[in-house]
């Protein structure tokens, strides 16, 4: 009996204090490394924080669905892998002339050049434009450096003649533009997620929201001028006072109502700017209204 108890104690002790098995790090293939390089760059551009352990686990889970992601299925694989980064990829056809004025480091345009051996495509990002030159960063090379390319060489890279010819572009935006990744994963309710997004938006635009709020209070206070002035005019007329106070009071009413109208105009202007900022913020300052992810032909 004593030996049985000792063996049970030994067994439970081994189970409780057994050293955790260390998992071997995931070794990424060429296609997975390329996808990680592209999505890490986009996440940094969009200011999206990601957890490395979750990202690697996401790549592991995609291996069963995309056993051969290195060739024709790479774009599909890239779209699937972008979900774990909370990034939405959009594929559009626009000319270089159309997108040229909207190129920034916060809203890069990506394009692919098919490799000669039909393997993985070469992916580049345009992150700047100045004086007919384009700042390009290769993403297929992890240590690739940014380089300024003339417009002539840039057109040769695409194999087109003019900047008016349409090109296939890859652009990215956050899946949830107004929520951090931590807030999204911490709540499963759609209503709570919507409330968190509204709160996050108000917190981002708190300066302009406070301006609208303060102007609203000021307009409300100045609106009290009309009933107060009306009451005063009735008393003045009833007691038969001189005409001079009536004229002064009328001029004061006109002045305060004009001031209230100017404040309301400024408030409407601030609200309009705020609406535009929210609209363009949700699209990451891109001029195109994307209707969802679509595969390039």
C-alpha positions as CSV (number, residue, x, y, z in Angstrom):
1,X,0.0,0.0,0.0
2,X,2.8,2.4,0.9
3,X,4.6,1.6,-2.3
4,X,1.5,2.3,-4.3
5,X,1.1,5.7,-2.6
6,X,4.7,6.5,-3.3
7,X,4.4,5.7,-6.9
8,X,1.3,7.8,-7.2
9,X,3.0,10.8,-5.6
10,X,6.0,10.3,-7.8
11,X,3.7,10.2,-10.9
12,X,1.8,13.3,-10.0
13,X,5.0,15.2,-9.1
14,X,6.5,14.3,-12.5
15,X,3.4,15.5,-14.2
16,X,3.3,18.8,-12.3
17,X,7.0,19.7,-12.5
18,X,7.8,18.1,-15.9
19,X,9.8,20.5,-18.0
20,X,7.9,21.9,-20.9
21,X,9.0,20.6,-24.2
22,X,10.6,23.3,-26.3
23,X,9.1,23.5,-29.8
24,X,11.5,23.8,-32.7
25,X,11.3,27.1,-34.5
26,X,9.3,27.1,-37.7
27,X,11.5,27.0,-40.8
28,X,9.9,29.1,-43.5
29,X,10.1,28.2,-47.2
30,X,11.0,30.7,-49.8
31,X,7.3,31.6,-50.5
32,X,6.5,31.9,-46.9
33,X,9.6,34.1,-46.3
34,X,8.6,36.4,-49.2
35,X,5.0,36.7,-47.9
36,X,6.3,37.5,-44.4
37,X,8.7,40.1,-45.8
38,X,5.8,41.8,-47.8
39,X,3.3,41.7,-44.9
40,X,5.9,42.9,-42.3
41,X,6.6,45.9,-44.6
42,X,2.9,46.6,-45.0
43,X,2.2,46.2,-41.3
44,X,5.0,48.7,-40.5
45,X,3.6,51.2,-43.1
46,X,0.1,50.9,-41.7
47,X,1.3,51.1,-38.0
48,X,-0.2,47.7,-37.2
49,X,1.5,45.8,-34.3
50,X,1.7,42.0,-34.7
51,X,2.7,39.2,-32.3
52,X,5.5,37.2,-33.8
53,X,4.4,33.9,-32.2
54,X,0.9,34.3,-33.6
55,X,2.2,35.2,-37.0
56,X,4.4,32.1,-37.1
57,X,1.5,29.9,-36.0
58,X,-0.5,31.4,-38.8
59,X,2.0,30.4,-41.4
60,X,2.1,26.9,-39.9
61,X,-1.7,26.6,-40.2
62,X,-1.6,27.7,-43.9
63,X,0.7,24.9,-44.9
64,X,-2.1,22.3,-45.2
65,X,-4.1,24.6,-47.5
66,X,-1.2,25.8,-49.6
67,X,1.4,23.0,-49.9
68,X,2.9,24.6,-53.0
69,X,2.6,28.4,-52.4
70,X,5.8,29.2,-54.3
71,X,4.4,29.4,-57.8
72,X,0.9,30.1,-59.3
73,X,-0.9,30.2,-55.9
74,X,1.4,32.8,-54.3
75,X,-1.1,35.7,-54.6
76,X,-3.9,33.6,-53.1
77,X,-1.4,32.6,-50.4
78,X,-0.5,36.2,-49.7
79,X,-4.2,37.2,-49.3
80,X,-4.7,34.3,-46.9
81,X,-1.6,35.2,-44.9
82,X,-2.6,38.9,-44.7
83,X,-5.6,38.1,-42.6
84,X,-3.4,37.2,-39.6
85,X,-1.8,40.6,-39.9
86,X,-5.2,42.3,-39.8
87,X,-4.5,43.6,-43.3
88,X,-6.8,43.7,-46.3
89,X,-5.2,43.5,-49.7
90,X,-6.8,45.2,-52.7
91,X,-5.8,44.6,-56.4
92,X,-6.5,47.5,-58.7
93,X,-5.6,48.6,-62.2
94,X,-4.5,52.2,-62.5
95,X,-2.0,54.1,-64.6
96,X,1.2,55.5,-63.1
97,X,-0.1,58.9,-63.8
98,X,-3.2,58.3,-61.7
99,X,-1.4,57.1,-58.6
100,X,1.7,59.2,-58.8
101,X,0.5,62.1,-56.5
102,X,-0.8,59.7,-53.9
103,X,2.4,57.8,-53.2
104,X,3.6,58.0,-49.6
105,X,5.5,55.8,-47.2
106,X,2.3,55.4,-45.2
107,X,0.3,54.3,-48.3
108,X,2.8,52.4,-50.6
109,X,1.8,50.9,-53.9
110,X,3.1,47.4,-54.6
111,X,3.6,45.7,-57.9
112,X,5.0,42.4,-59.1
113,X,7.4,41.4,-61.9
114,X,7.2,37.8,-63.0
115,X,10.5,36.0,-62.8
116,X,12.0,34.4,-65.9
117,X,12.1,30.9,-64.3
118,X,8.3,31.1,-63.5
119,X,9.1,30.8,-59.8
120,X,8.3,33.4,-57.1
121,X,7.5,36.9,-58.5
122,X,9.6,39.9,-57.7
123,X,7.7,42.3,-55.5
124,X,8.5,46.0,-55.3
125,X,7.0,48.9,-53.3
126,X,6.8,52.5,-54.5
127,X,7.2,54.7,-51.4
128,X,8.1,58.1,-52.9
129,X,7.9,60.3,-56.0
130,X,9.8,63.5,-56.8
131,X,10.9,65.2,-60.0
132,X,10.0,62.4,-62.4
133,X,11.9,59.9,-60.1
134,X,10.4,57.0,-58.1
135,X,11.7,55.7,-54.8
136,X,11.5,51.9,-55.0
137,X,12.1,49.3,-52.4
138,X,12.5,45.6,-53.4
139,X,10.5,43.3,-51.0
140,X,11.6,40.0,-52.4
141,X,15.1,40.7,-51.1
142,X,14.9,41.0,-47.3
143,X,18.0,43.3,-47.2
144,X,16.9,45.3,-50.3
145,X,17.7,48.9,-50.1
146,X,15.6,51.8,-51.3
147,X,16.7,53.2,-54.7
148,X,15.6,56.2,-56.8
149,X,14.7,55.2,-60.3
150,X,14.1,57.5,-63.3
151,X,10.8,57.5,-65.0
152,X,12.3,56.0,-68.2
153,X,13.8,53.0,-66.3
154,X,10.6,52.7,-64.3
155,X,8.6,52.3,-67.5
156,X,11.1,49.7,-68.8
157,X,10.6,47.7,-65.6
158,X,6.9,47.4,-66.4
159,X,7.4,47.0,-70.1
160,X,5.1,49.9,-71.0
161,X,5.6,53.0,-73.1
162,X,3.8,55.8,-71.3
163,X,2.6,56.6,-67.8
164,X,-1.0,56.5,-69.0
165,X,-0.9,52.7,-69.5
166,X,-2.7,50.8,-66.8
167,X,-0.7,48.6,-64.4
168,X,-1.8,46.1,-61.8
169,X,-1.2,47.4,-58.2
170,X,-1.4,45.9,-54.8
171,X,-2.5,48.2,-52.1
172,X,-3.3,47.5,-48.4
173,X,-5.5,48.9,-45.7
174,X,-6.2,47.8,-42.1
175,X,-9.1,45.3,-41.7
176,X,-10.3,47.4,-38.8
177,X,-9.0,51.0,-39.5
178,X,-10.0,52.4,-36.1
179,X,-9.1,49.5,-33.7
180,X,-5.9,48.1,-32.5
181,X,-5.2,44.4,-33.0
182,X,-5.3,43.9,-29.2
183,X,-8.7,45.4,-28.9
184,X,-10.1,43.3,-31.8
185,X,-8.9,39.9,-30.4
186,X,-10.0,40.8,-26.8
187,X,-13.7,41.1,-27.7
188,X,-15.9,38.7,-29.6
189,X,-19.1,40.7,-29.6
190,X,-19.8,42.7,-32.8
191,X,-21.6,45.4,-30.8
192,X,-18.6,45.8,-28.4
193,X,-16.2,45.9,-31.3
194,X,-18.3,48.7,-32.9
195,X,-18.3,50.7,-29.7
196,X,-14.6,50.2,-29.3
197,X,-14.0,51.4,-32.9
198,X,-16.1,54.5,-32.3
199,X,-14.3,55.2,-29.0
200,X,-10.9,54.7,-30.7
201,X,-11.9,57.1,-33.5
202,X,-13.0,59.8,-31.1
203,X,-9.8,59.4,-29.1
204,X,-7.7,59.8,-32.3
205,X,-9.7,62.9,-33.4
206,X,-10.1,64.3,-29.9
207,X,-8.7,67.7,-30.7
208,X,-11.3,68.4,-33.5
209,X,-14.1,66.8,-31.5
210,X,-13.3,69.2,-28.6
211,X,-13.4,72.1,-31.0
212,X,-16.8,71.1,-32.3
213,X,-18.0,70.6,-28.7
214,X,-16.8,74.0,-27.5
215,X,-18.2,75.8,-30.5
216,X,-21.5,74.1,-29.9
217,X,-21.6,75.4,-26.3
218,X,-20.7,78.9,-27.5
219,X,-23.4,78.9,-30.2
220,X,-25.9,77.7,-27.6
221,X,-25.0,80.5,-25.2
222,X,-25.2,83.2,-27.9
223,X,-28.6,81.8,-29.0
224,X,-29.9,83.0,-25.7
225,X,-29.4,86.6,-26.8
226,X,-32.7,86.6,-28.8
227,X,-35.1,85.8,-25.9
228,X,-33.2,88.0,-23.5
229,X,-33.2,90.9,-25.9
230,X,-36.9,90.4,-26.7
231,X,-37.7,90.6,-23.0
232,X,-35.6,93.7,-22.6
233,X,-37.3,95.4,-25.6
234,X,-40.7,94.7,-24.2
235,X,-39.8,96.2,-20.9
236,X,-38.2,99.3,-22.5
237,X,-41.3,99.9,-24.7
238,X,-43.7,99.3,-21.8
239,X,-42.0,101.9,-19.6
240,X,-41.6,104.4,-22.4
241,X,-37.8,104.8,-22.1
242,X,-35.8,106.8,-24.6
243,X,-35.1,105.4,-28.1
244,X,-31.3,105.3,-27.6
245,X,-31.2,102.1,-25.5
246,X,-33.5,100.4,-28.0
247,X,-31.0,101.1,-30.8
248,X,-28.0,100.0,-28.7
249,X,-29.8,96.8,-27.8
250,X,-30.7,96.1,-31.4
251,X,-27.1,96.6,-32.5
252,X,-25.9,94.3,-29.7
253,X,-28.4,91.6,-30.8
254,X,-27.3,91.9,-34.4
255,X,-23.6,91.7,-33.4
256,X,-24.0,88.6,-31.2
257,X,-26.2,86.8,-33.8
258,X,-23.6,87.5,-36.4
259,X,-20.9,86.2,-34.1
260,X,-23.0,83.1,-33.5
261,X,-23.4,82.6,-37.2
262,X,-19.7,82.9,-37.8
263,X,-19.1,80.3,-35.0
264,X,-21.6,78.0,-36.6
265,X,-19.9,78.3,-40.0
266,X,-16.5,77.4,-38.4
267,X,-18.1,74.5,-36.7
268,X,-19.6,73.2,-39.9
269,X,-16.2,73.6,-41.6
270,X,-14.4,71.6,-38.8
271,X,-17.0,68.9,-39.0
272,X,-16.6,68.7,-42.8
273,X,-12.8,68.4,-42.4
274,X,-13.3,65.7,-39.7
275,X,-15.6,63.7,-42.0
276,X,-13.1,63.9,-44.8
277,X,-10.3,62.8,-42.5
278,X,-12.3,59.8,-41.3
279,X,-13.2,58.8,-44.9
280,X,-9.6,59.1,-46.1
281,X,-8.3,57.5,-42.9
282,X,-10.4,54.4,-43.5
283,X,-9.0,54.1,-47.0
284,X,-5.4,54.9,-45.8
285,X,-5.3,58.1,-47.9
286,X,-6.0,56.2,-51.1
287,X,-8.2,57.9,-53.7
288,X,-9.9,54.6,-54.9
289,X,-12.9,53.0,-53.2
290,X,-11.9,49.4,-53.0
291,X,-14.8,46.9,-53.1
292,X,-12.9,44.0,-51.5
293,X,-10.1,41.8,-52.4
294,X,-10.0,40.4,-56.0
295,X,-7.4,38.4,-57.7
296,X,-5.4,40.0,-60.5
297,X,-6.0,38.5,-64.0
